[in-house]
Amino acid sequence: MSLNHVRPWRNIYRRKSRQIMVGNVPVGGDAPISVQTMTNTLTTDVAATVAQVQAAAEAGADLVRISVPDEASSRALKEIVTECPVPIVADIHFHYKRGIEAAEAGAACLRINPGNIGDENRVKEVIKAARDHGCSIRIGVNAGSLEKHLLEKYGEPCPEAMVESGLEHIRILEDNDFHEFKISVKASDVFLAAAAYQGIAEATDAPIHLGITEAGGLVSGTIKSAIGLGNLLWMGIGDTIRVSLSADPVEEVKVGYEILKSLGLRHRGVNIISCPSCARQGFDVIKTVETLERRLEHVKTPMSLSIIGCVVNGPGEALMTDVGFTGGGAGSGMVYLAGKASHKMSNEQMIDHIVAEVEKKAAQIEASEDAAQDAAE
């Protein structure tokens, strides 16, 4: 639950779901909303896949999904899992035996699509493998691959068909006394996905994995995902998310975190508040922010930084940030620390100076948290 009693209009009441474990990552219940992505390397290229997983983990990914389309990929997965710093979700389509092999290889979760995994007996075999090897399962309903009987019943992919598909598969798992599962009902259409997710959220207490599938490229996909996921998260729906972009998986992780940060649901790294710039700017805001985003990528401590071009909104924004810089005149601006005007700094030196101030503030925050933890123990 994201609560701010001073500003109740910012409260988000998360849907109550039961909690499962995906490897060592809790999903659902009161656990933080986890961020995941998916590799786009050939799974059989172990070195490239591991490198991509490590890069995603460094960017903040809690979970990474890897496609397992054939036996060679299953064999590679066993080696990949041992070298990865985060739990691996095996993406299974069409052949149920890949799910069994992935469980045996050490995957933390099996993502199966009820529209193409096969009949109930095959699903049962996957369930047995998951149980035997301590895997969780994600039921991955997708508007683009619904079961034939549901398409015949409803005429086209629709929220009701997607929810029915998900509930049919939940029944199979529960009939086999398997409860370590989460569910997704993805579509590339934002309206369809949102309606399906609202329907499944009302019908089950299972943790929900959010995603707008095949959202598009970096810019268009980010916007579509922010609209779809943002509105669902605002309603309290969602326990884990993946932003599906035709882009580097690291970008998916970054966008996912930015969506969660904008809603106050998850915090990691520096949240930069900056103006779009105009003729009043006292320095090149756009270039400065681009540089700072790159220079501050290594800071993982949650904190805020305001970069505002002039004094119209700069002092007001700085009141609510840990570190701030507001453009002034004569080639210099004002540095704010903890919301208060601290000292002037020249435009030429401000980037290095801001980086140093952010690093110092991050160290202070971490030291304070460590001290509080030690006191609690």
Disulfide bonds with the S-S distance in Angstrom:
none
